[in-house]
Amino acid sequence: MTIHILVTGSSRGIGAAILKAIDLPTVKAVGQGTRSGIPADFTDPAAPRSLWEAAIDALDGRIDVLINNAGIFEAAPVDLDDDDWLDAWERTMQVNLTAAAQLSRFAVKHWQVRGSGGRIVNIASRAAYRGDSPAHWHYAASKAGMVGMTKSIARGFAREGILAFAICPGFTMTGMAEDYMASRGGDKLLADIPLGRVAMPEEVATMARFCALEAPASMTGAVLDVNGASYVR
């Protein structure tokens, strides 16, 4: 049977690499993004439902795997104006965590109605465990929330065949990470990665494909690190 997969944040970087990695004869996938797939602006709380319904239509009424990858990484220094800081916090939470939670809920309900089981793969971050810079603690908090959500889904729905996995990349060679590295001093950041380089999007995509298609059911709830040993739990 063909596996139907929805990937968010698929326009570039990790999401685009995931779409390429799952481009297999046994997979039919749709992506969400402004430059590819189905457009959906996750700053709008109504966007996840619209995306889910459009993806269901595009995938013949069935989604088997949801890969939550969409995210933003915006600085919010503590000395920002109060309203600006709060706006940045709420925007990051809405895009990185709440939209993923909404889609995950739609997926769980979809699989419960079908009695089919399914898989959720959440692309979180090393920041969920080791934190981030003072200007990005909202980002770290959003990714920690994603890890907690993954574990809760795994524990709550495993008996129904609904599995959940989280992947925690460190720095990955995407436009978002490149901007951050340039602002913080690339050489200093690389010195903190024992492997000596940042991860490539294709490496994270390999893990996402494994979780989506191959990981044994007993792995549900697992959190997998892809960070060059820059944070070892």
N, C-alpha and C positions, 0 to 999 in steps of 0.2 A: 504494500500500500504506500502511496506517495505521502510523505510527511509535509504538512502545511505549516509554515513558519512566518511569524510577524517579527520584524526587527525594527526597533526604533532608533532614531539618530543615525540613519544609514547614508547620509549624504557624503560623508568623508570619514577619514580616520578609522577608528576601530569598527564603527558600524559598516562602513563600506567594505572593510576587510572581511567582516563576518559574512556579509552577503556573498562575497566572492568565494569564501571558504565552504559555504553550504550550497554552492551552485553545482548540484549533483543531479543525476537522473532520477533519484529517489526523492527529491525535495522540490516543492513549489513554495517560493518565498515572495513576500512583498515587504518593502521597506517604507519607513516614514522619514521624511526629510524635505527640506525646501528645494533641494536640487535633484532629488530622486524619489521615486515612489509616491506615496500619498502625503501631501502637505498637511501638517498639523502643528499649530503653534501652542506648545504646552504651557505657555504663560496664561492661556485661556483655560479655565477649569472645565469647559465644555469640550475641549479638543480631544481628550482621550476617548470619550464615548464616540465622537464622530469618527475618529480613526478606527476604533474597534469595529464599528458597523461597516465602514468602507472596506476594511481588510476582510471581514467575514464575506462580504459580497465578492471581493476579488478572489477569495480562496474557496469559492463554491460552498459557502456555508459552514466551513469547518476550519478551526485553527488548532493545531496539535502542540505547538511550541511557541512561547512568547519570550523574546529576548529583549529585555529592557536595557538599552544602551544610551538613550538620549540624556544629555546633561550639559550644564553650563558651568563655567569656572570664572567667576567675576570677582575682582578684588573689592573688599569693603573694609577699608581701614577703620580702626576704632575712633579716629577723630573726624569721621564723616559727620555731617549734619544728622540728627536723630532720625528724621523722616527718610533720608536717603539710605542710611544704614539699614533701617527696618525694611525699606522697599527691596534692597538687595537681598536681605535674608529671606523674605517671603518669596521673591522671584526664584531664588535658588532652590528653596524647599519645594515650591510648586513644580518646577521643571524636573529636578533631580529625583525627588522622592514621591510627592503626591501623585504626579501623573503615572509613575510606575506602579504605585499602589492601586490607583484606579484601574489600570489595565490588568493588573494581577487579579483584582477582584472580578472583573469581567471574565477573565480566563477561567478562574476557579468555578464560577457559576455556570459557564459554558460547558465545562467538563462534567460538572455534577448533573446537569440536565441530560447530557449525552451518555453519561455513565462510562466514559471512555478513558479517563485519566489524561494527563498531559504534563508538560514540563515548562517551568519558568527558569530562565537564566538571567540573573541580574548582574550587570557590570557595575561593580561598586568601586572601591579604591583602597589602596594602602592607607590613605588618610583616615579611613574608618577606624583603624587601630592605633596608628601612631600620631594622629592629628595632622595639622597643617600649619601654615604661617598665621600670624595674628590677623592678617587681612583676609584669611580664607577659612576661618573656623566654621562659617556657615556651610561651606562645601564639605568639610570633614563631618559635620553633624548630619548632613543629608546622606552621606554615604554610610555612616554608622547606622542610620535609620534603615537604609536599604539592606544591610546585613541582618539587622534584627528582624526585619520583615521576612527575609528569606528563610531564616530559621523558624519563624513562627508558622509560615506556610508549610514548611516541610513537616514540622511536628503535628500540625493540625489536620493535614489532609493526606498523609502518606497512605492511610488505609484505603483511600479512594483512588489510589494510583496517581495522585497528583504530587509531582516531585519538584523540588526547588533547589537551585544551586546559585552560589555567588562567586564571582571572580573579582579579585582585588589587584588590579595592576598598580605598579608604581608609575614613574614617569614613562610615558609612551610617546613615540615619535609622531605626534600629531600637532596640528597648528596650535591647539590649546596649550600643550605642554611646552612647545617651542617658545611661545610668548612668555610663559612663566619662567622658563630657564634663562631666557635673555634678561629678564628683569631681576633675577636673583643671582646671576653669575654662573654660567654653565659649568665652568671647570670645578667650582666648589661643590656644586650639586653632584656632578659625576664622581667626585672623590668619595661621596657617601654611598656609591653603588659598587659593591665588591666585584660585580661582573665587569665593570668598567664602561658600561654603555647603558642607555635607556632601552626599554623593550620596543620591539617593532609591532605595529598593529597586527601583523599577520600572526605573531606569537599569541597574542590575546585571542585572536579569532580562532586559532587552533583549539584553544581551551574551550571557547564557546561552542564550537562545533561538537567537541567531545561530549560536553554536558548536554547539548541538545539532542544528540543522536546516539551516543554510545555508552555513556556513563551508566554503570549498574544501578538498579533501583536503591540498593543499600547505601549508595553515596548521597542520597537526598539529605539536604541540610549542610552539605560540605561547603566550605569557603576556601577557594583555591588562590594562592598567591602567585603573581607574575611580576616580580619586582627586582630581579637580579640580586637577591639576598640583602637588599637595602633595609628590609624589615623582616625579621624572622621571629615567628610566634612559637 
